[in-house]
């Protein structure tokens, strides 16, 4: 385990820098910090979703496991050159995605975020997940990034979309079909 925080504030970041897991100091707005900060934001969005009542057990358990992998990913990104996210992690998402999607009706149109509170929170998590993936791509322009981390986030955004549909249906909500202007 890493260092335990005995004091929450250190004042070392007052100059706009932060420490990576290697001890190196970098600007708080560098691509690496943006990437792991957005992964942290995604984890918070999933935490809000988990606070919603009456989530199906499969969804609840899966989202908790995903939170752990996202924390692993944040740690991976905080230590340049470290690899934690593995192909098996992405495969787990794909299996769950296929399982949950099998019972959903095929989509013929785009749906708008919403339907129920839990589904709307899940859509927000999906959007933040896509931003996290973009932040990793930005980081990849300057430094090596674990390609599996990119695949994981890409698959996770798909899974969050499917979970939003599952949550809408399980709570008796209605998916809102996008009505394009002029149609």
C-alpha positions as CSV (number, residue, x, y, z in Angstrom):
1,X,0.0,0.0,0.0
2,X,1.1,3.6,-0.6
3,X,1.5,6.3,2.0
4,X,-1.3,6.9,4.4
5,X,-2.7,10.4,4.6
6,X,-2.3,11.6,8.2
7,X,-2.7,15.3,7.1
8,X,-5.1,16.2,4.4
9,X,-3.5,19.4,3.3
10,X,0.2,19.8,2.6
11,X,0.3,23.1,0.8
12,X,2.6,21.6,-1.8
13,X,0.0,22.1,-4.5
14,X,-0.5,25.8,-3.8
15,X,1.8,26.6,-6.7
16,X,-0.4,24.7,-9.2
17,X,1.6,21.5,-9.2
18,X,0.8,18.0,-7.9
19,X,2.8,14.9,-7.3
20,X,2.6,11.7,-9.4
21,X,3.0,8.3,-7.9
22,X,6.6,8.4,-8.9
23,X,7.2,11.6,-6.8
24,X,7.6,13.7,-9.9
25,X,5.9,17.1,-9.6
26,X,3.7,18.2,-12.6
27,X,1.3,20.9,-13.4
28,X,-2.3,20.2,-12.3
29,X,-3.5,20.8,-15.8
30,X,-1.1,18.5,-17.6
31,X,-2.6,15.7,-19.8
32,X,-1.8,13.0,-17.3
33,X,-3.5,14.7,-14.4
34,X,-6.5,15.6,-16.7
35,X,-6.8,11.9,-17.6
36,X,-6.8,10.5,-14.1
37,X,-8.9,13.4,-12.8
38,X,-11.5,12.6,-15.3
39,X,-11.4,8.9,-14.4
40,X,-11.9,10.0,-10.8
41,X,-14.9,12.1,-11.9
42,X,-16.4,9.1,-13.7
43,X,-16.0,7.1,-10.6
44,X,-17.9,9.8,-8.6
45,X,-20.7,9.7,-11.2
46,X,-20.9,5.9,-10.8
47,X,-21.0,6.4,-7.0
48,X,-24.0,8.8,-7.4
49,X,-25.7,6.2,-9.5
50,X,-25.0,3.5,-6.9
51,X,-26.7,5.8,-4.3
52,X,-30.0,5.5,-6.3
53,X,-32.4,3.1,-4.6
54,X,-33.6,-0.2,-6.0
55,X,-30.9,-0.9,-8.5
56,X,-31.0,-4.4,-9.8
57,X,-28.5,-6.6,-8.0
58,X,-26.6,-7.4,-11.1
59,X,-26.2,-3.8,-12.0
60,X,-25.3,-2.8,-8.4
61,X,-22.6,-5.5,-8.1
62,X,-21.2,-4.8,-11.5
63,X,-21.0,-1.0,-10.9
64,X,-19.2,-1.6,-7.6
65,X,-16.6,-3.8,-9.4
66,X,-16.2,-1.2,-12.1
67,X,-15.5,1.4,-9.4
68,X,-12.6,-0.7,-8.2
69,X,-11.2,-1.0,-11.7
70,X,-11.6,2.7,-12.3
71,X,-9.6,3.4,-9.1
72,X,-7.0,0.9,-10.5
73,X,-6.9,2.9,-13.7
74,X,-6.4,6.1,-11.9
75,X,-3.5,4.6,-10.1
76,X,-2.1,3.3,-13.4
77,X,-2.3,6.8,-14.8
78,X,-0.7,8.4,-11.8
79,X,2.4,6.2,-12.2
80,X,3.8,6.6,-15.8
81,X,4.7,3.2,-17.3
82,X,2.5,1.2,-14.9
83,X,0.0,-1.2,-16.3
84,X,-3.0,-2.4,-14.2
85,X,-5.9,-2.7,-16.6
86,X,-5.8,-6.0,-18.5
87,X,-7.6,-7.5,-21.4
88,X,-9.6,-9.7,-19.0
89,X,-11.1,-6.5,-17.5
90,X,-12.4,-5.5,-20.9
91,X,-13.7,-9.0,-21.6
92,X,-15.7,-8.9,-18.3
93,X,-17.4,-5.7,-19.6
94,X,-18.2,-7.3,-22.9
95,X,-19.7,-10.4,-21.3
96,X,-21.9,-8.2,-19.1
97,X,-22.8,-5.9,-22.0
98,X,-23.9,-8.9,-24.1
99,X,-25.9,-10.3,-21.2
100,X,-27.8,-7.1,-20.4
101,X,-28.3,-6.1,-24.0
102,X,-29.8,-9.5,-24.9
103,X,-33.1,-8.7,-23.1
104,X,-33.5,-5.1,-24.5
105,X,-35.5,-4.3,-27.6
106,X,-33.4,-3.2,-30.6
107,X,-33.0,0.5,-31.0
108,X,-34.4,2.0,-34.2
109,X,-33.8,5.6,-33.1
110,X,-31.6,7.6,-30.8
111,X,-32.8,8.1,-27.3
112,X,-32.3,11.1,-25.1
113,X,-30.7,10.9,-21.7
114,X,-33.4,10.6,-19.0
115,X,-36.3,8.3,-18.4
116,X,-35.7,7.8,-14.7
117,X,-33.3,9.4,-12.2
118,X,-31.0,6.4,-12.2
119,X,-31.0,6.1,-16.0
120,X,-30.2,9.9,-16.2
121,X,-27.3,9.5,-13.8
122,X,-26.1,6.5,-15.8
123,X,-26.2,8.6,-19.0
124,X,-24.1,11.3,-17.3
125,X,-21.6,8.7,-16.2
126,X,-21.5,7.5,-19.9
127,X,-20.8,11.0,-21.1
128,X,-18.0,11.5,-18.5
129,X,-16.6,8.1,-19.5
130,X,-16.3,9.3,-23.1
131,X,-14.5,12.4,-21.9
132,X,-12.1,10.2,-19.9
133,X,-11.4,8.3,-23.1
134,X,-10.7,11.5,-24.9
135,X,-8.3,12.6,-22.1
136,X,-6.4,9.4,-22.4
137,X,-6.1,9.9,-26.2
138,X,-4.8,13.4,-25.5
139,X,-2.2,11.9,-23.1
140,X,-1.3,9.3,-25.7
141,X,-0.2,12.1,-28.1
142,X,2.6,12.9,-25.7
143,X,3.3,9.7,-23.8
144,X,2.7,6.0,-23.9
145,X,-0.7,4.9,-22.7
146,X,-1.8,1.3,-22.0
147,X,-4.0,0.5,-25.1
148,X,-6.2,-1.7,-22.9
149,X,-7.1,1.3,-20.8
150,X,-8.5,2.9,-23.9
151,X,-10.4,-0.2,-24.9
152,X,-11.7,-0.5,-21.3
153,X,-13.1,3.0,-21.3
154,X,-14.6,2.6,-24.8
155,X,-16.4,-0.6,-23.7
156,X,-17.5,0.9,-20.4
157,X,-19.2,3.8,-22.2
158,X,-21.2,1.3,-24.2
159,X,-22.0,-0.7,-21.1
160,X,-23.2,2.4,-19.3
161,X,-25.5,3.2,-22.2
162,X,-27.0,-0.3,-22.0
163,X,-27.3,-0.1,-18.2
164,X,-29.2,3.2,-18.6
165,X,-31.7,1.4,-20.8
166,X,-31.9,-1.5,-18.2
167,X,-32.5,0.9,-15.4
168,X,-35.2,2.8,-17.2
169,X,-37.1,-0.3,-17.9
170,X,-36.6,-1.9,-14.5
171,X,-38.1,1.2,-12.9
172,X,-41.0,1.5,-15.3
173,X,-39.7,4.5,-17.0
174,X,-40.0,5.3,-20.7
175,X,-37.1,5.9,-23.0
176,X,-37.4,9.3,-24.7
177,X,-37.0,9.0,-28.5
178,X,-35.1,11.8,-30.2
179,X,-37.3,13.7,-32.5
180,X,-35.1,15.4,-35.1
181,X,-36.2,18.8,-36.2
182,X,-38.1,18.6,-39.5
183,X,-39.3,15.0,-39.0
